Amino acid sequence: MKNMTLPKIMGALIVALLTFQACMTVSYVGDRYQPTEQVDVYYAEKDVNTAYRVIGHLSEKVSGLKGEERAKQRIIAKCREVGADGVIILGFEYGGSEETDEYQKAQAIKYTE
């Protein structure tokens, strides 16, 4: 009977871990506007050809397979939610735990013209 308990416990832990990861949210500090439908994505400030101002800063922990792409998509979704016209993906930062967590950083922007 003890052998049957261990698989159940492991299964419950796996479900809890997956649920926890699904609930991770993008960290956002900044102004909020009416939600937008379209968010332009840039990878360098010099690529933005329209006058803009930074309305917020975003950070998302990268984890798992294809974590970078998932983090980028979550950042874009958060930008739509806060009313940004565009997002500048700044790259990665490392920090946090002893195992060095990886975070994708970005700036939410609002066009001024």
C-alpha positions in Angstrom: 0.0 0.0 0.0 2.9 2.3 0.7 4.1 1.9 -2.9 0.7 3.2 -4.2 1.0 6.3 -2.1 4.3 7.5 -3.5 3.1 7.7 -7.2 0.0 9.6 -6.0 2.2 12.1 -4.1 4.5 12.5 -7.0 1.6 13.0 -9.4 0.1 15.6 -7.1 3.4 17.5 -6.9 3.8 17.5 -10.7 0.2 18.9 -11.1 0.9 21.5 -8.4 4.2 22.5 -10.1 2.5 22.9 -13.5 -0.3 24.9 -12.0 2.2 27.2 -10.2 4.1 27.8 -13.5 0.9 28.5 -15.4 0.0 31.1 -12.8 3.3 33.0 -13.1 2.7 36.5 -14.3 4.7 39.3 -15.9 6.0 41.8 -13.4 4.9 45.3 -14.5 5.6 48.7 -13.1 4.2 51.7 -14.9 1.2 53.6 -16.2 -2.0 52.0 -17.5 -4.2 53.0 -20.4 -7.2 51.5 -22.3 -6.2 48.0 -23.5 -4.8 47.9 -27.1 -5.3 45.2 -29.8 -2.0 45.6 -31.6 1.5 45.9 -29.9 4.5 46.5 -32.2 7.6 44.5 -31.1 11.1 46.0 -31.3 14.4 44.6 -30.2 16.3 47.9 -30.0 15.3 51.5 -29.1 16.8 52.8 -32.4 14.4 50.7 -34.4 11.3 52.6 -33.2 10.7 55.2 -36.0 7.8 56.9 -34.2 8.1 59.3 -31.3 7.3 57.6 -28.1 7.6 57.6 -24.4 8.3 54.7 -22.0 5.2 54.0 -19.9 6.4 51.0 -18.0 9.0 48.3 -17.3 8.3 44.6 -17.6 10.1 41.5 -16.4 9.2 37.8 -16.9 11.0 34.8 -15.6 12.2 32.4 -18.3 11.6 28.7 -17.5 11.2 25.4 -19.3 11.5 24.4 -22.9 10.9 27.3 -25.3 10.8 29.6 -22.2 12.1 32.6 -24.1 9.3 32.6 -26.6 6.7 32.0 -23.9 8.1 34.9 -21.8 8.0 37.2 -24.9 4.4 36.3 -25.6 3.4 36.9 -22.0 5.2 40.3 -22.1 3.3 41.2 -25.3 0.0 40.2 -23.8 0.7 42.3 -20.7 1.5 45.3 -23.0 -1.9 44.9 -24.7 -3.5 44.8 -21.2 -1.8 48.0 -20.0 -2.5 49.9 -23.3 1.0 50.0 -24.8 1.4 50.7 -28.5 4.7 48.8 -28.6 7.3 46.9 -26.6 11.0 47.0 -26.7 12.5 43.7 -25.8 15.7 44.5 -23.9 17.2 41.1 -23.5 17.9 39.0 -20.4 19.1 39.6 -16.9 20.2 36.9 -14.4 19.7 36.9 -10.7 17.6 35.5 -8.0 18.5 32.1 -6.6 21.7 30.2 -6.3 20.9 28.6 -9.6 20.7 32.0 -11.3 17.2 32.6 -12.6 16.9 34.2 -16.1 14.5 37.1 -16.7 13.4 38.7 -20.0 13.2 42.4 -19.6 11.3 44.9 -21.7 9.9 48.5 -21.9 6.3 49.2 -22.7 6.0 52.3 -24.9 3.2 54.6 -26.0 3.4 56.6 -29.3 3.2 60.3 -28.8 2.5 61.2 -32.5 
